[in-house]
Amino acid sequence: MYFIKQKLTKLSMKIVVLKFGGTSVGNIDRIKKVAKIIASYKRKKLNVIVVSSAMSGTTNDLIRKTEELSNNFDSAEYDVLLSSGEQAACALIAGRLKHLGLKARSWMSWQLPIITEGPYSASRISKINKTKILTFMKTGGIPIITGFQGINLDSRITTLGRGGTDASAIMLAKFFNADACNIYTDVDGVYTTDPRNHSKAKKISKISYDEMLEMASLGAKVMQPTSVQDAKLNNINFSVKSSFEKKRGTLITGTKKIFSNQIITGITSTKNDAKVTIVGVKDKPGVAAAVFKPLSLNQINVDMVVQNISLNGKETDLTFTIKSEDLKKTEKIIKKNKRISFRKFSYDNNVSKVSIVGVGMITTPGITYRMFQALASKKINIMVISTSEIKISVLISNKQIKKAVAVLHKEFKLD
């Protein structure tokens, strides 16, 4: 495509990638604070690559505009529109750095370019042309690069999904072989559970990729799951820090077992799940694939799945969870699916998923019992159960979410 084969000598100074989230650049005062943080790294004689999200609220506002215009807004134009928020934030950061006497400029993803593959709104970065950025940094410049986006092989702008600036930072760290990657956000690290919902949550100093990936995919909003996966695949250690206060953050690393005496590392919960049940599906080979294939093709992520076979063995009930915003689309797809027959479609969108995560449970028996017993002690009913090697998830009523997190946090000695 646009790649120039040019041998560039290695920069003499270390490279650090700094990512700033939407809340970190949410207003002019916060952008001034971010500029000070960037300048502090430059004073340490480091080569700094900055990647920024849009100012908080900007992306949601743009999404609302598309919904007002159309209930099926063109996907390519959707990505063009949503990518504009990062462009504004990067220009503001660069402008402030210049005001402070530093050499800086904003770079749009297509100007490098950052190449992506995959569908609109859910693309993944495959290549980054380093030439222009390395040349600029050699002159002492600080590049401010738009996160959350790239361009595909048709030269159309694509986005990486909500929270995609995390993925941009991880992949920039990979392609530039950065010595450090720091993710700045509105919290000072990863906590044992959301501190806004449980006052006894405590900060985790180090956490493994696998545990962070489970926590991110199960509701912890500190990191986008695909970015943690990218970090794991490329063995990139990164830290989560606060842009509002000078505190040591959390290091996410490939170390398999960081706390030898800690069985459970964290507890997560979700707020936007829905439980779908398809009653009386004719039980035959391929029926589950027939149900879930069209959902997958429509970018609907299915999570917990339970199948109950009838006594006569001729019918099955399928229960699964999805994001609540996908409920209407899911119902429409299921009811239009001519490859399956069923007696009833029902749903419950007043549910939440609570999960315990920890590599320690691999070698520790009795964790499942302790979790279920703790929930039972507070009369919390479990609807669906899902497990993996390092996590156990249960679906419960969303009215009981705080009570469940509190009792589990205490049971596994995280208070």
Secondary structure as UniProt FT lines:
FT   STRAND          15..20
FT   TURN            22..25
FT   HELIX           28..43
FT   TURN            44..45
FT   STRAND          47..52
FT   TURN            56..57
FT   HELIX           58..69
FT   TURN            71..72
FT   HELIX           75..82
FT   HELIX           84..99
FT   TURN            100..101
FT   STRAND          104..107
FT   HELIX           109..111
FT   TURN            112..113
FT   STRAND          114..117
FT   TURN            120..121
FT   STRAND          124..128
FT   HELIX           131..138
FT   TURN            139..140
FT   STRAND          142..146
FT   STRAND          149..151
FT   TURN            153..154
FT   STRAND          157..159
FT   TURN            162..164
FT   HELIX           165..175
FT   TURN            176..177
FT   STRAND          180..185
FT   STRAND          190..191
FT   TURN            195..197
FT   TURN            199..200
FT   STRAND          203..204
FT   STRAND          206..208
FT   HELIX           209..217
FT   TURN            218..219
FT   TURN            221..222
FT   HELIX           225..234
FT   STRAND          238..242
FT   STRAND          250..253
FT   TURN            260..261
FT   STRAND          266..269
FT   STRAND          273..282
FT   TURN            285..286
FT   HELIX           287..297
FT   TURN            298..299
FT   STRAND          305..309
FT   TURN            311..312
FT   STRAND          315..323
FT   HELIX           324..326
FT   HELIX           327..336
FT   TURN            338..339
FT   STRAND          344..357
FT   HELIX           359..362
FT   TURN            365..366
FT   HELIX           367..377
FT   TURN            378..379
FT   STRAND          384..388
FT   TURN            389..390
FT   STRAND          391..397
FT   HELIX           398..400
FT   HELIX           401..411
FT   TURN            412..413
//
